[in-house]
């Protein structure tokens, strides 16, 4: 997991694919249309969506794609932990590239995401996005850039 300010993306040595993702992130605003954006075919795409935050729920993890998440509006808590410390709740579905998990212990990282920050999750990172800040549900608009995991193997 990486969490940082969007303008500092170039401090991470992931090469052209990373730069392309952040080029897209720097081109959108909170007024951008909610839809799927093809950036590099199946290798990289983005989804802009909005929702209301909720109470803590299940962790999710992906194998085929790395997630880079940024809020365009609002704020939310994202909890994260190592995938190997969780118990499977809903087995991994390769068609949807997601599995759902519950905690066995209380070790986790709690990140407060707001516009201007990004958080990147890799296959070993389980994450629980969309958690309410301070227990009050709020509206958020988010972009998630999905990049094929194999493109990160240097």
N, C-alpha and C positions, 0 to 999 in steps of 0.2 A: 504494500500500500504506500502511496505517496500522497501527501496533502501539501498544497502550496498555493501561492498566488499565481494567477494565470500569467502575469507578465514575467514570471521566473521560469517558465517552462523550458527555456533554452539551457538551463543549468543541468538538464538530464540528458545523458548521451545516448538517446535512442534513435538518432538519425532521422532520415527523411520522412519516415512514416509518422513519427512523433510531431515533426514540424508541420506536416500536412494537416494533422488533426488539430493542432493549435491555430493554424491558419484559418481553418473552418471556424473554430471557437471564437476567434477574434473578428470574424465577419458577421456574426449574428448579434441580435439585440433582444431585449424582452418583447419587442414587437414582431419578432420573426414568427412565421406561421408554424402551428403545431402539426407536424407530419414527419415522415421518414425522409431523410436526405441521403442520396447516394453520393459518396465522396470518391471511393475507388471500388466500385462494384461490391462484391461480397467481402472483399478484404477490409473495407472500412466504410461504415455508414453511421449516421447519427439519427436520433429520434428526439424531437422536441415534444414535450407533453406537460400538462398541468394536472394538479391534484391537490387534495387537502391532506395534510400530515395526520398521522394516527399514532396510537400508543404502540410501544414495542411489540413486535410480532416475530416472524421467523427470519433466520439468516438465509441468504441465497448465495450461490457461487456458480461460476461459469468456467467451462474448460476451453471452449473454442475461441472466445473473444475476451480481450481486456476491456474493461469499462473505464472511461474517463467521464466523470460526472461533474457538471457545473450548474449552479442555480442561476437563472436569469431574473427571477423575482422571488421574494420571500426568504425564509430560512428554515432549516431542518437539522435534526440530529441524524448522523449516520453512525451506527455502531459497527465495529469490525473486529474480527478475531481470526486466528489461524484455523483453516478448514479442518485440520487433523485433530482439533480439540472439540469437535461437535459430533452430535448424533444425527444420523439421517432421519428426517421426518418424511419427506417425499423424495424418492430416489431421483437421481439425475436423469433428465430427459434429453437425449441428444438432439431431437427435433427442435426443441426450444432452447437448448444450451443452458439449462438451469436445473439445479437441485436445491431443495430446501432443507434446513437443518435447525436443530435446537441445541442450546448450550448444555454442556455437562458440568461446567464450573463457571465461575463469574469473571474469568479473565477476558477482558475486551478493551478496545479503544473506543472512546466516545469522541466524535468529531462534530463540531458545530459548523455546518456549511452555510455560506451566504454568498451573494453575488461577488465576483472577483476572485473566488477561490476555486480550485479544482481538486478532485480526489480521484486517484487512479487505483483500480483493483485488478490484481493479477489472479491466475487460477488458484493459487494457494490462499487467497484472501476471501473469507466469507464476509458478507456485508449485509446490513439491515438498513436500507435507506427509508426516507419518508417518515421518520419518527418526529413527533411534535416536540417543540422547544418549550420547556416549562409546563408540559401537560396540556397546552391549549392548541387545538387544531388550527392550522393556518394554511392559506393558499400558497402554493409554490408553482413556479414554472421552471422546468429543468430541461437541460440537454444532456443526453448520454451519447458519447461517441464510442462505437464498438469497433475494435481493431483485432483482426485475426492474431491469435496468440503466437503462431509460428513466425510472424513478422518481427517479433521481439527477440528471437533467438539470434544472438550476434555471433 
